[in-house]
Amino acid sequence: MVVRKILLYDNPILRKKCKPVNAVSNEVKKLINDMANTMYANNGVGLAANQIGELLKVIVVDISEERNELLVFINPKITKKEGSQLGVEACLSVPKFEGEVDRSQKIWVKAKNIFFEDLEMETDGYLAVALQHEIDHLSGILYTDKVPKGKLKATEDHKSPKDI
Ligand SMILES: [Zn+2]
C-alpha cells in the first residue's frame, strides 16, 4: 500500500489546472489506488490528484462513517447547480484550519468511472459540498479562496473525517 505525500497550500502545483485523462491506463489505476490509500491514511473524505502532485483530472471521495464507500470520478464536470448551503470545510492541503464556504445545495456531475464509462450523478448535501471542493482543486482553486476575508479559523487536529 502506497501512501503519498500531500502537497500543502503554498505549493504552486495546487494552483495549476489539471489535464483530462484520456484512458484508464495502469498508471492511472495506480494513481487512483494511491489517492484512495492516501485519503484513508489521512482520515480525509476526499482527495484530488494534484494534492499528491499529479496534474490529472481525478478525484476520490468517501463521506461514509465506515470508510467503505469509495467514489472515483475521472474528468468530473458540474453541469448544473441549484440552491446554496453554508458549511464548514477543511482541507488536507491546509492543515489545522477551517472556514465556512457558500456552496450549491444540489449539483449534477458528469464524469467517467474507473472503467472509463460515462457516469452521471445528481447529489445534494455534504456529498455535493465534497464534490464541489474536489472539483475546485482540479482548477487550482482552494476552499480558502472562497472563505470571506478574516473568517478562516485555526483548529485543533481533526479527529473525525472532515478534511477534503
Ligand atoms: Zn481540499
Backbone and ligand atoms as CSV (ligand in chain L), in Angstrom:
chain,resi,resn,atom,element,x,y,z
A,1,MET,N,N,0.844,-1.211,0.000
A,1,MET,CA,C,0.000,0.000,0.000
A,1,MET,C,C,0.874,1.254,0.000
A,2,VAL,N,N,0.605,2.096,-0.947
A,2,VAL,CA,C,1.412,3.317,-1.058
A,2,VAL,C,C,0.597,4.517,-0.570
A,3,VAL,N,N,1.162,5.199,0.398
A,3,VAL,CA,C,0.556,6.447,0.861
A,3,VAL,C,C,1.476,7.574,0.411
A,4,ARG,N,N,0.912,8.483,-0.365
A,4,ARG,CA,C,1.749,9.549,-0.924
A,4,ARG,C,C,1.729,10.786,-0.036
A,5,LYS,N,N,2.716,11.627,-0.265
A,5,LYS,CA,C,2.820,12.873,0.495
A,5,LYS,C,C,1.801,13.873,-0.054
A,6,ILE,N,N,1.077,14.520,0.827
A,6,ILE,CA,C,0.080,15.513,0.399
A,6,ILE,C,C,0.739,16.889,0.323
A,7,LEU,N,N,0.577,17.540,-0.823
A,7,LEU,CA,C,1.162,18.866,-1.009
A,7,LEU,C,C,0.375,19.888,-0.200
A,8,LEU,N,N,1.093,20.867,0.332
A,8,LEU,CA,C,0.440,21.887,1.143
A,8,LEU,C,C,0.155,23.153,0.352
A,9,TYR,N,N,-0.731,23.971,0.927
A,9,TYR,CA,C,-1.321,25.147,0.268
A,9,TYR,C,C,-0.342,26.058,-0.442
A,10,ASP,N,N,0.916,26.135,0.036
A,10,ASP,CA,C,1.859,27.070,-0.591
A,10,ASP,C,C,2.579,26.456,-1.790
A,11,ASN,N,N,2.245,25.199,-2.120
A,11,ASN,CA,C,2.889,24.548,-3.267
A,11,ASN,C,C,2.220,24.986,-4.572
A,12,PRO,N,N,2.998,25.529,-5.521
A,12,PRO,CA,C,2.397,26.056,-6.766
A,12,PRO,C,C,1.634,25.013,-7.588
A,13,ILE,N,N,1.946,23.728,-7.398
A,13,ILE,CA,C,1.243,22.668,-8.150
A,13,ILE,C,C,-0.259,22.699,-7.840
A,14,LEU,N,N,-0.608,23.077,-6.622
A,14,LEU,CA,C,-2.030,23.134,-6.234
A,14,LEU,C,C,-2.782,24.249,-6.962
A,15,ARG,N,N,-2.042,25.158,-7.587
A,15,ARG,CA,C,-2.658,26.284,-8.292
A,15,ARG,C,C,-2.734,26.057,-9.803
A,16,LYS,N,N,-2.233,24.890,-10.247
A,16,LYS,CA,C,-2.262,24.600,-11.684
A,16,LYS,C,C,-3.553,23.890,-12.068
A,17,LYS,N,N,-3.928,24.037,-13.327
A,17,LYS,CA,C,-5.116,23.342,-13.829
A,17,LYS,C,C,-4.740,21.913,-14.222
A,18,CYS,N,N,-5.569,20.961,-13.840
A,18,CYS,CA,C,-5.296,19.567,-14.166
A,18,CYS,C,C,-5.752,19.256,-15.585
A,19,LYS,N,N,-5.112,18.246,-16.188
A,19,LYS,CA,C,-5.445,17.873,-17.574
A,19,LYS,C,C,-6.407,16.688,-17.590
A,20,PRO,N,N,-7.259,16.620,-18.611
A,20,PRO,CA,C,-8.174,15.485,-18.700
A,20,PRO,C,C,-7.420,14.173,-18.891
A,21,VAL,N,N,-8.010,13.101,-18.388
A,21,VAL,CA,C,-7.469,11.760,-18.558
A,21,VAL,C,C,-8.060,11.187,-19.847
A,22,ASN,N,N,-7.238,10.547,-20.680
A,22,ASN,CA,C,-7.729,10.002,-21.961
A,22,ASN,C,C,-8.124,8.542,-21.904
A,23,ALA,N,N,-7.537,7.813,-20.955
A,23,ALA,CA,C,-7.825,6.387,-20.809
A,23,ALA,C,C,-7.366,5.954,-19.428
A,24,VAL,N,N,-7.980,4.876,-18.916
A,24,VAL,CA,C,-7.557,4.385,-17.601
A,24,VAL,C,C,-6.413,3.386,-17.795
A,25,SER,N,N,-5.222,3.944,-17.941
A,25,SER,CA,C,-4.004,3.135,-18.107
A,25,SER,C,C,-3.619,2.537,-16.759
A,26,ASN,N,N,-2.614,1.674,-16.752
A,26,ASN,CA,C,-2.116,1.131,-15.483
A,26,ASN,C,C,-1.615,2.235,-14.563
A,27,GLU,N,N,-1.028,3.274,-15.170
A,27,GLU,CA,C,-0.546,4.403,-14.363
A,27,GLU,C,C,-1.714,5.106,-13.675
A,28,VAL,N,N,-2.810,5.276,-14.415
A,28,VAL,CA,C,-3.980,5.945,-13.827
A,28,VAL,C,C,-4.598,5.065,-12.735
A,29,LYS,N,N,-4.627,3.745,-12.972
A,29,LYS,CA,C,-5.144,2.832,-11.928
A,29,LYS,C,C,-4.305,2.939,-10.664
A,30,LYS,N,N,-2.992,2.996,-10.848
A,30,LYS,CA,C,-2.092,3.102,-9.701
A,30,LYS,C,C,-2.315,4.431,-8.982
A,31,LEU,N,N,-2.497,5.484,-9.783
A,31,LEU,CA,C,-2.758,6.802,-9.193
A,31,LEU,C,C,-4.025,6.766,-8.331
A,32,ILE,N,N,-5.083,6.154,-8.847
A,32,ILE,CA,C,-6.351,6.074,-8.110
A,32,ILE,C,C,-6.159,5.295,-6.801
A,33,ASN,N,N,-5.418,4.191,-6.872
A,33,ASN,CA,C,-5.101,3.413,-5.666
A,33,ASN,C,C,-4.343,4.235,-4.639
A,34,ASP,N,N,-3.322,4.918,-5.120
A,34,ASP,CA,C,-2.503,5.749,-4.224
A,34,ASP,C,C,-3.358,6.850,-3.595
A,35,MET,N,N,-4.240,7.440,-4.410
A,35,MET,CA,C,-5.094,8.517,-3.896
A,35,MET,C,C,-6.021,8.000,-2.803
A,36,ALA,N,N,-6.646,6.829,-3.040
A,36,ALA,CA,C,-7.562,6.269,-2.035
A,36,ALA,C,C,-6.783,5.946,-0.751
A,37,ASN,N,N,-5.627,5.290,-0.901
A,37,ASN,CA,C,-4.814,4.957,0.281
A,37,ASN,C,C,-4.417,6.205,1.060
A,38,THR,N,N,-4.031,7.234,0.318
A,38,THR,CA,C,-3.571,8.474,0.949
A,38,THR,C,C,-4.726,9.179,1.661
A,39,MET,N,N,-5.894,9.191,1.013
A,39,MET,CA,C,-7.081,9.799,1.642
A,39,MET,C,C,-7.435,9.072,2.934
A,40,TYR,N,N,-7.517,7.730,2.879
A,40,TYR,CA,C,-7.904,6.966,4.075
A,40,TYR,C,C,-6.849,7.079,5.178
A,41,ALA,N,N,-5.569,7.025,4.790
A,41,ALA,CA,C,-4.495,7.097,5.796
A,41,ALA,C,C,-4.514,8.430,6.536
A,42,ASN,N,N,-5.033,9.466,5.866
A,42,ASN,CA,C,-5.077,10.790,6.480
A,42,ASN,C,C,-6.463,11.144,7.012
A,43,ASN,N,N,-7.345,10.140,7.035
A,43,ASN,CA,C,-8.679,10.337,7.574
A,43,ASN,C,C,-9.448,11.450,6.850
A,44,GLY,N,N,-9.213,11.549,5.534
A,44,GLY,CA,C,-9.901,12.570,4.764
A,44,GLY,C,C,-11.161,12.030,4.117
A,45,VAL,N,N,-12.012,12.922,3.636
A,45,VAL,CA,C,-13.219,12.489,2.931
A,45,VAL,C,C,-13.100,12.686,1.426
A,46,GLY,N,N,-11.986,13.263,0.985
A,46,GLY,CA,C,-11.804,13.428,-0.450
A,46,GLY,C,C,-10.377,13.825,-0.756
A,47,LEU,N,N,-9.989,13.593,-2.010
A,47,LEU,CA,C,-8.637,13.981,-2.431
A,47,LEU,C,C,-8.637,14.187,-3.943
A,48,ALA,N,N,-7.934,15.208,-4.375
A,48,ALA,CA,C,-7.768,15.467,-5.804
A,48,ALA,C,C,-6.340,15.090,-6.193
A,49,ALA,N,N,-6.152,14.663,-7.459
A,49,ALA,CA,C,-4.851,14.151,-7.898
A,49,ALA,C,C,-3.722,15.168,-7.701
A,50,ASN,N,N,-4.013,16.448,-7.915
A,50,ASN,CA,C,-2.920,17.422,-7.770
A,50,ASN,C,C,-2.484,17.595,-6.320
A,51,GLN,N,N,-3.302,17.129,-5.359
A,51,GLN,CA,C,-2.871,17.190,-3.960
A,51,GLN,C,C,-1.718,16.227,-3.688
A,52,ILE,N,N,-1.529,15.227,-4.572
A,52,ILE,CA,C,-0.329,14.377,-4.447
A,52,ILE,C,C,0.607,14.594,-5.644
A,53,GLY,N,N,0.432,15.716,-6.321
A,53,GLY,CA,C,1.402,16.138,-7.322
A,53,GLY,C,C,1.153,15.682,-8.745
A,54,GLU,N,N,-0.023,15.072,-9.018
A,54,GLU,CA,C,-0.323,14.615,-10.382
A,54,GLU,C,C,-1.365,15.538,-10.998
A,55,LEU,N,N,-0.993,16.179,-12.113
A,55,LEU,CA,C,-1.899,17.174,-12.702
A,55,LEU,C,C,-2.898,16.526,-13.656
A,56,LEU,N,N,-3.698,15.626,-13.111
A,56,LEU,CA,C,-4.719,14.920,-13.888
A,56,LEU,C,C,-6.079,15.100,-13.220
A,57,LYS,N,N,-7.136,15.099,-14.064
A,57,LYS,CA,C,-8.482,15.303,-13.529
A,57,LYS,C,C,-9.044,14.015,-12.928
A,58,VAL,N,N,-8.616,13.734,-11.725
A,58,VAL,CA,C,-9.104,12.562,-10.990
A,58,VAL,C,C,-9.373,12.989,-9.550
A,59,ILE,N,N,-10.543,12.593,-9.029
A,59,ILE,CA,C,-10.818,12.825,-7.604
A,59,ILE,C,C,-11.365,11.547,-6.973
A,60,VAL,N,N,-11.102,11.392,-5.682
A,60,VAL,CA,C,-11.713,10.312,-4.912
A,60,VAL,C,C,-12.442,10.945,-3.734
A,61,VAL,N,N,-13.570,10.336,-3.353
A,61,VAL,CA,C,-14.388,10.854,-2.255
A,61,VAL,C,C,-14.960,9.666,-1.486
A,62,ASP,N,N,-14.997,9.782,-0.167
A,62,ASP,CA,C,-15.726,8.808,0.654
A,62,ASP,C,C,-16.242,9.548,1.878
A,63,ILE,N,N,-17.548,9.797,1.900
A,63,ILE,CA,C,-18.107,10.550,3.030
A,63,ILE,C,C,-18.721,9.599,4.067
A,64,SER,N,N,-18.590,8.270,3.856
A,64,SER,CA,C,-19.233,7.327,4.778
A,64,SER,C,C,-18.481,7.239,6.112
A,65,GLU,N,N,-19.235,6.977,7.185
A,65,GLU,CA,C,-18.634,6.804,8.519
A,65,GLU,C,C,-17.715,5.592,8.528
A,66,GLU,N,N,-18.148,4.523,7.857
A,66,GLU,CA,C,-17.403,3.256,7.881
A,66,GLU,C,C,-16.197,3.272,6.956
A,67,ARG,N,N,-16.068,4.317,6.156
A,67,ARG,CA,C,-14.925,4.442,5.241
A,67,ARG,C,C,-14.880,3.294,4.242
A,68,ASN,N,N,-16.040,2.937,3.706
A,68,ASN,CA,C,-16.082,1.814,2.760
A,68,ASN,C,C,-16.935,2.126,1.526
A,69,GLU,N,N,-17.128,3.418,1.242
A,69,GLU,CA,C,-17.910,3.781,0.059
A,69,GLU,C,C,-17.099,4.724,-0.832
A,70,LEU,N,N,-16.058,4.153,-1.412
A,70,LEU,CA,C,-15.169,4.944,-2.257
A,70,LEU,C,C,-15.848,5.319,-3.574
A,71,LEU,N,N,-15.788,6.599,-3.898
A,71,LEU,CA,C,-16.288,7.080,-5.191
A,71,LEU,C,C,-15.102,7.650,-5.959
A,72,VAL,N,N,-15.009,7.280,-7.227
A,72,VAL,CA,C,-13.920,7.772,-8.079
A,72,VAL,C,C,-14.541,8.501,-9.270
A,73,PHE,N,N,-14.064,9.691,-9.532
A,73,PHE,CA,C,-14.557,10.472,-10.675
A,73,PHE,C,C,-13.365,10.884,-11.535
A,74,ILE,N,N,-13.424,10.550,-12.804
A,74,ILE,CA,C,-12.384,10.936,-13.753
A,74,ILE,C,C,-12.985,12.003,-14.672
A,75,ASN,N,N,-12.251,13.076,-14.889
A,75,ASN,CA,C,-12.727,14.213,-15.697
A,75,ASN,C,C,-14.095,14.741,-15.233
A,76,PRO,N,N,-14.285,14.934,-13.937
A,76,PRO,CA,C,-15.603,15.374,-13.453
A,76,PRO,C,C,-15.914,16.805,-13.872
A,77,LYS,N,N,-17.178,17.034,-14.127
A,77,LYS,CA,C,-17.634,18.357,-14.565
A,77,LYS,C,C,-19.017,18.600,-13.958
A,78,ILE,N,N,-19.209,19.751,-13.362
A,78,ILE,CA,C,-20.536,20.098,-12.837
A,78,ILE,C,C,-21.328,20.708,-13.990
A,79,THR,N,N,-22.474,20.091,-14.303
A,79,THR,CA,C,-23.235,20.553,-15.469
A,79,THR,C,C,-24.422,21.426,-15.068
A,80,LYS,N,N,-24.813,21.335,-13.793
A,80,LYS,CA,C,-25.953,22.138,-13.337
A,80,LYS,C,C,-25.868,22.287,-11.823
A,81,LYS,N,N,-26.285,23.448,-11.318
A,81,LYS,CA,C,-26.261,23.697,-9.872
A,81,LYS,C,C,-27.592,24.298,-9.455
A,82,GLU,N,N,-27.940,24.055,-8.179
A,82,GLU,CA,C,-29.188,24.615,-7.654
A,82,GLU,C,C,-29.024,24.976,-6.187
A,83,GLY,N,N,-29.594,26.087,-5.795
A,83,GLY,CA,C,-29.642,26.473,-4.387
A,83,GLY,C,C,-28.285,26.779,-3.792
A,84,SER,N,N,-28.270,26.956,-2.457
A,84,SER,CA,C,-26.989,27.193,-1.797
A,84,SER,C,C,-27.023,26.641,-0.387
A,85,GLN,N,N,-25.840,26.335,0.136
A,85,GLN,CA,C,-25.702,25.851,1.506
A,85,GLN,C,C,-24.396,26.383,2.062
A,86,LEU,N,N,-24.431,26.763,3.346
A,86,LEU,CA,C,-23.252,27.277,4.017
A,86,LEU,C,C,-22.735,26.190,4.950
A,87,GLY,N,N,-21.485,25.798,4.802
A,87,GLY,CA,C,-20.956,24.738,5.665
A,87,GLY,C,C,-19.482,24.924,5.942
A,88,VAL,N,N,-19.028,24.324,7.037
A,88,VAL,CA,C,-17.624,24.422,7.423
A,88,VAL,C,C,-16.816,23.408,6.625
A,89,GLU,N,N,-15.728,23.870,6.029
A,89,GLU,CA,C,-14.842,22.986,5.277
A,89,GLU,C,C,-13.421,23.044,5.817
A,90,ALA,N,N,-12.718,21.948,5.600
A,90,ALA,CA,C,-11.298,21.884,5.913
A,90,ALA,C,C,-10.659,21.138,4.752
A,91,CYS,N,N,-9.320,21.127,4.699
A,91,CYS,CA,C,-8.658,20.528,3.545
A,91,CYS,C,C,-7.351,19.875,3.988
A,92,LEU,N,N,-7.074,18.705,3.432
A,92,LEU,CA,C,-5.827,18.000,3.766
A,92,LEU,C,C,-4.592,18.818,3.369
A,93,SER,N,N,-4.756,19.722,2.417
A,93,SER,CA,C,-3.630,20.554,1.985
A,93,SER,C,C,-3.503,21.836,2.816
A,94,VAL,N,N,-4.467,22.075,3.692
A,94,VAL,CA,C,-4.437,23.270,4.555
A,94,VAL,C,C,-4.667,22.802,5.996
A,95,PRO,N,N,-3.683,22.113,6.586
A,95,PRO,CA,C,-3.914,21.512,7.902
A,95,PRO,C,C,-4.210,22.535,8.983
A,96,LYS,N,N,-5.055,22.105,9.908
A,96,LYS,CA,C,-5.356,22.880,11.125
A,96,LYS,C,C,-6.061,24.207,10.880
A,97,PHE,N,N,-6.804,24.271,9.784
A,97,PHE,CA,C,-7.652,25.439,9.555
A,97,PHE,C,C,-9.014,24.967,9.073
A,98,GLU,N,N,-10.010,25.804,9.268
A,98,GLU,CA,C,-11.327,25.533,8.714
A,98,GLU,C,C,-12.027,26.859,8.460
A,99,GLY,N,N,-13.056,26.803,7.613
A,99,GLY,CA,C,-13.785,28.030,7.321
A,99,GLY,C,C,-15.088,27.718,6.624
A,100,GLU,N,N,-16.024,28.662,6.745
A,100,GLU,CA,C,-17.339,28.466,6.137
A,100,GLU,C,C,-17.324,28.877,4.667
A,101,VAL,N,N,-17.905,28.011,3.841
A,101,VAL,CA,C,-17.962,28.276,2.398
A,101,VAL,C,C,-19.401,28.140,1.922
A,102,ASP,N,N,-19.769,29.038,1.032
A,102,ASP,CA,C,-21.092,29.004,0.415
A,102,ASP,C,C,-21.007,28.137,-0.844
A,103,ARG,N,N,-21.720,27.014,-0.848
A,103,ARG,CA,C,-21.710,26.092,-1.993
A,103,ARG,C,C,-23.122,25.903,-2.525
A,104,SER,N,N,-23.221,25.315,-3.710
A,104,SER,CA,C,-24.537,24.962,-4.236
A,104,SER,C,C,-25.110,23.817,-3.408
A,105,GLN,N,N,-26.429,23.831,-3.210
A,105,GLN,CA,C,-27.079,22.776,-2.433
A,105,GLN,C,C,-27.128,21.464,-3.216
A,106,LYS,N,N,-27.437,21.625,-4.515
A,106,LYS,CA,C,-27.594,20.435,-5.343
A,106,LYS,C,C,-26.782,20.608,-6.627
A,107,ILE,N,N,-26.124,19.521,-7.032
A,107,ILE,CA,C,-25.331,19.600,-8.268
A,107,ILE,C,C,-25.560,18.356,-9.136
A,108,TRP,N,N,-25.331,18.536,-10.407
A,108,TRP,CA,C,-25.348,17.447,-11.379
A,108,TRP,C,C,-23.923,17.323,-11.911
A,109,VAL,N,N,-23.379,16.106,-11.826
A,109,VAL,CA,C,-21.984,15.890,-12.228
A,109,VAL,C,C,-21.928,14.866,-13.357
A,110,LYS,N,N,-21.108,15.177,-14.359
A,110,LYS,CA,C,-20.798,14.203,-15.405
A,110,LYS,C,C,-19.328,13.864,-15.291
A,111,ALA,N,N,-18.983,12.589,-15.447
A,111,ALA,CA,C,-17.591,12.150,-15.317
A,111,ALA,C,C,-17.438,10.810,-16.009
A,112,LYS,N,N,-16.239,10.229,-15.881
A,112,LYS,CA,C,-16.003,8.844,-16.288
A,112,LYS,C,C,-15.751,8.052,-15.017
A,113,ASN,N,N,-16.174,6.799,-15.012
A,113,ASN,CA,C,-15.877,5.939,-13.865
A,113,ASN,C,C,-14.535,5.230,-14.085
A,114,ILE,N,N,-14.197,4.283,-13.195
A,114,ILE,CA,C,-12.880,3.626,-13.295
A,114,ILE,C,C,-12.754,2.734,-14.520
A,115,PHE,N,N,-13.876,2.426,-15.178
A,115,PHE,CA,C,-13.834,1.663,-16.436
A,115,PHE,C,C,-13.883,2.601,-17.651
A,116,PHE,N,N,-13.794,3.891,-17.361
A,116,PHE,CA,C,-13.863,4.947,-18.367
A,116,PHE,C,C,-15.210,4.945,-19.093
A,117,GLU,N,N,-16.247,4.576,-18.349
A,117,GLU,CA,C,-17.617,4.658,-18.862
A,117,GLU,C,C,-18.239,5.958,-18.350
A,118,ASP,N,N,-19.245,6.439,-19.064
A,118,ASP,CA,C,-19.929,7.665,-18.648
A,118,ASP,C,C,-20.604,7.470,-17.301
A,119,LEU,N,N,-20.485,8.476,-16.480
A,119,LEU,CA,C,-21.056,8.451,-15.140
A,119,LEU,C,C,-21.813,9.763,-14.954
A,120,GLU,N,N,-23.053,9.656,-14.512
A,120,GLU,CA,C,-23.817,10.868,-14.212
A,120,GLU,C,C,-24.352,10.770,-12.810
A,121,MET,N,N,-24.244,11.848,-12.060
A,121,MET,CA,C,-24.697,11.819,-10.679
A,121,MET,C,C,-25.394,13.118,-10.335
A,122,GLU,N,N,-26.475,12.962,-9.571
A,122,GLU,CA,C,-27.233,14.117,-9.099
A,122,GLU,C,C,-27.173,13.988,-7.594
A,123,THR,N,N,-26.615,14.976,-6.907
A,123,THR,CA,C,-26.459,14.811,-5.465
A,123,THR,C,C,-26.602,16.134,-4.739
A,124,ASP,N,N,-26.859,16.037,-3.427
A,124,ASP,CA,C,-27.002,17.262,-2.638
A,124,ASP,C,C,-26.346,17.067,-1.274
A,125,GLY,N,N,-26.512,18.054,-0.390
A,125,GLY,CA,C,-25.967,17.953,0.960
A,125,GLY,C,C,-24.456,17.873,0.982
A,126,TYR,N,N,-23.933,17.096,1.928
A,126,TYR,CA,C,-22.493,17.088,2.161
A,126,TYR,C,C,-21.704,16.484,0.994
A,127,LEU,N,N,-22.263,15.470,0.340
A,127,LEU,CA,C,-21.552,14.898,-0.810
A,127,LEU,C,C,-21.385,15.959,-1.909
A,128,ALA,N,N,-22.410,16.778,-2.079
A,128,ALA,CA,C,-22.313,17.866,-3.068
A,128,ALA,C,C,-21.217,18.854,-2.676
A,129,VAL,N,N,-21.074,19.110,-1.381
A,129,VAL,CA,C,-20.012,20.013,-0.902
A,129,VAL,C,C,-18.638,19.405,-1.199
A,130,ALA,N,N,-18.477,18.115,-0.838
A,130,ALA,CA,C,-17.187,17.442,-1.044
A,130,ALA,C,C,-16.813,17.444,-2.527
A,131,LEU,N,N,-17.793,17.178,-3.391
A,131,LEU,CA,C,-17.510,17.150,-4.827
A,131,LEU,C,C,-17.136,18.537,-5.348
A,132,GLN,N,N,-17.840,19.560,-4.893
A,132,GLN,CA,C,-17.509,20.917,-5.345
A,132,GLN,C,C,-16.097,21.301,-4.890
A,133,HIS,N,N,-15.745,20.915,-3.656
A,133,HIS,CA,C,-14.413,21.194,-3.106
A,133,HIS,C,C,-13.336,20.507,-3.960
A,134,GLU,N,N,-13.559,19.219,-4.266
A,134,GLU,CA,C,-12.550,18.470,-5.034
A,134,GLU,C,C,-12.457,18.955,-6.479
A,135,ILE,N,N,-13.591,19.224,-7.092
A,135,ILE,CA,C,-13.578,19.679,-8.488
A,135,ILE,C,C,-12.895,21.050,-8.583
A,136,ASP,N,N,-13.058,21.881,-7.552
A,136,ASP,CA,C,-12.324,23.154,-7.491
A,136,ASP,C,C,-10.814,22.905,-7.489
A,137,HIS,N,N,-10.366,21.905,-6.716
A,137,HIS,CA,C,-8.927,21.589,-6.677
A,137,HIS,C,C,-8.378,21.388,-8.088
A,138,LEU,N,N,-9.156,20.699,-8.938
A,138,LEU,CA,C,-8.682,20.374,-10.292
A,138,LEU,C,C,-8.475,21.632,-11.144
A,139,SER,N,N,-9.124,22.730,-10.733
A,139,SER,CA,C,-8.931,24.006,-11.430
A,139,SER,C,C,-7.954,24.912,-10.693
A,140,GLY,N,N,-7.266,24.374,-9.690
A,140,GLY,CA,C,-6.300,25.178,-8.944
A,140,GLY,C,C,-6.926,26.090,-7.905
A,141,ILE,N,N,-8.157,25.765,-7.503
A,141,ILE,CA,C,-8.869,26.608,-6.526
A,141,ILE,C,C,-8.900,25.902,-5.168
A,142,LEU,N,N,-8.528,26.620,-4.121
A,142,LEU,CA,C,-8.620,26.081,-2.756
A,142,LEU,C,C,-9.846,26.682,-2.072
A,143,TYR,N,N,-10.422,25.924,-1.115
A,143,TYR,CA,C,-11.632,26.433,-0.447
A,143,TYR,C,C,-11.349,27.742,0.270
A,144,THR,N,N,-10.069,27.910,0.679
A,144,THR,CA,C,-9.714,29.135,1.414
A,144,THR,C,C,-9.925,30.385,0.539
A,145,ASP,N,N,-9.895,30.201,-0.786
A,145,ASP,CA,C,-10.166,31.325,-1.706
A,145,ASP,C,C,-11.607,31.812,-1.544
A,146,LYS,N,N,-12.477,30.931,-1.052
A,146,LYS,CA,C,-13.905,31.225,-1.004
A,146,LYS,C,C,-14.397,31.566,0.405
A,147,VAL,N,N,-13.473,31.525,1.365
A,147,VAL,CA,C,-13.831,31.899,2.734
A,147,VAL,C,C,-13.699,33.422,2.830
A,148,PRO,N,N,-14.749,34.105,3.341
A,148,PRO,CA,C,-14.651,35.560,3.443
A,148,PRO,C,C,-13.412,35.982,4.242
A,149,LYS,N,N,-12.829,37.088,3.859
A,149,LYS,CA,C,-11.599,37.582,4.463
A,149,LYS,C,C,-11.699,37.623,5.998
A,150,GLY,N,N,-10.685,37.077,6.669
A,150,GLY,CA,C,-10.646,37.112,8.129
A,150,GLY,C,C,-11.485,36.039,8.794
A,151,LYS,N,N,-12.129,35.180,7.997
A,151,LYS,CA,C,-13.028,34.166,8.571
A,151,LYS,C,C,-12.410,32.764,8.622
A,152,LEU,N,N,-11.170,32.640,8.162
A,152,LEU,CA,C,-10.501,31.349,8.241
A,152,LEU,C,C,-10.048,31.152,9.689
A,153,LYS,N,N,-10.421,29.989,10.271
A,153,LYS,CA,C,-10.141,29.797,11.701
A,153,LYS,C,C,-9.129,28.678,11.925
A,154,ALA,N,N,-8.253,28.864,12.902
A,154,ALA,CA,C,-7.320,27.806,13.307
A,154,ALA,C,C,-8.085,26.778,14.133
A,155,THR,N,N,-7.746,25.502,13.975
A,155,THR,CA,C,-8.426,24.438,14.724
A,155,THR,C,C,-7.407,23.509,15.352
A,156,GLU,N,N,-7.885,22.657,16.235
A,156,GLU,CA,C,-7.078,21.544,16.740
A,156,GLU,C,C,-6.995,20.532,15.591
A,157,ASP,N,N,-6.155,19.548,15.736
A,157,ASP,CA,C,-6.114,18.470,14.743
A,157,ASP,C,C,-7.473,17.795,14.687
A,158,HIS,N,N,-7.922,17.490,13.477
A,158,HIS,CA,C,-9.232,16.858,13.340
A,158,HIS,C,C,-9.178,15.414,13.772
A,159,LYS,N,N,-10.177,15.001,14.518
A,159,LYS,CA,C,-10.229,13.606,14.950
A,159,LYS,C,C,-11.220,12.801,14.107
A,160,SER,N,N,-12.154,13.480,13.513
A,160,SER,CA,C,-13.126,12.754,12.673
A,160,SER,C,C,-12.895,13.129,11.215
A,161,PRO,N,N,-13.301,12.256,10.298
A,161,PRO,CA,C,-13.089,12.576,8.881
A,161,PRO,C,C,-13.784,13.876,8.514
A,162,LYS,N,N,-13.082,14.771,7.995
A,162,LYS,CA,C,-13.645,16.082,7.722
A,162,LYS,C,C,-12.879,16.765,6.604
A,163,ASP,N,N,-11.589,16.465,6.509
A,163,ASP,CA,C,-10.754,17.161,5.537
A,163,ASP,C,C,-11.045,16.674,4.122
A,164,ILE,N,N,-11.209,17.638,3.219
A,164,ILE,CA,C,-11.452,17.301,1.840
A,164,ILE,C,C,-10.430,18.038,0.985
L,1,ZN,ZN,ZN,-9.030,20.055,-0.266
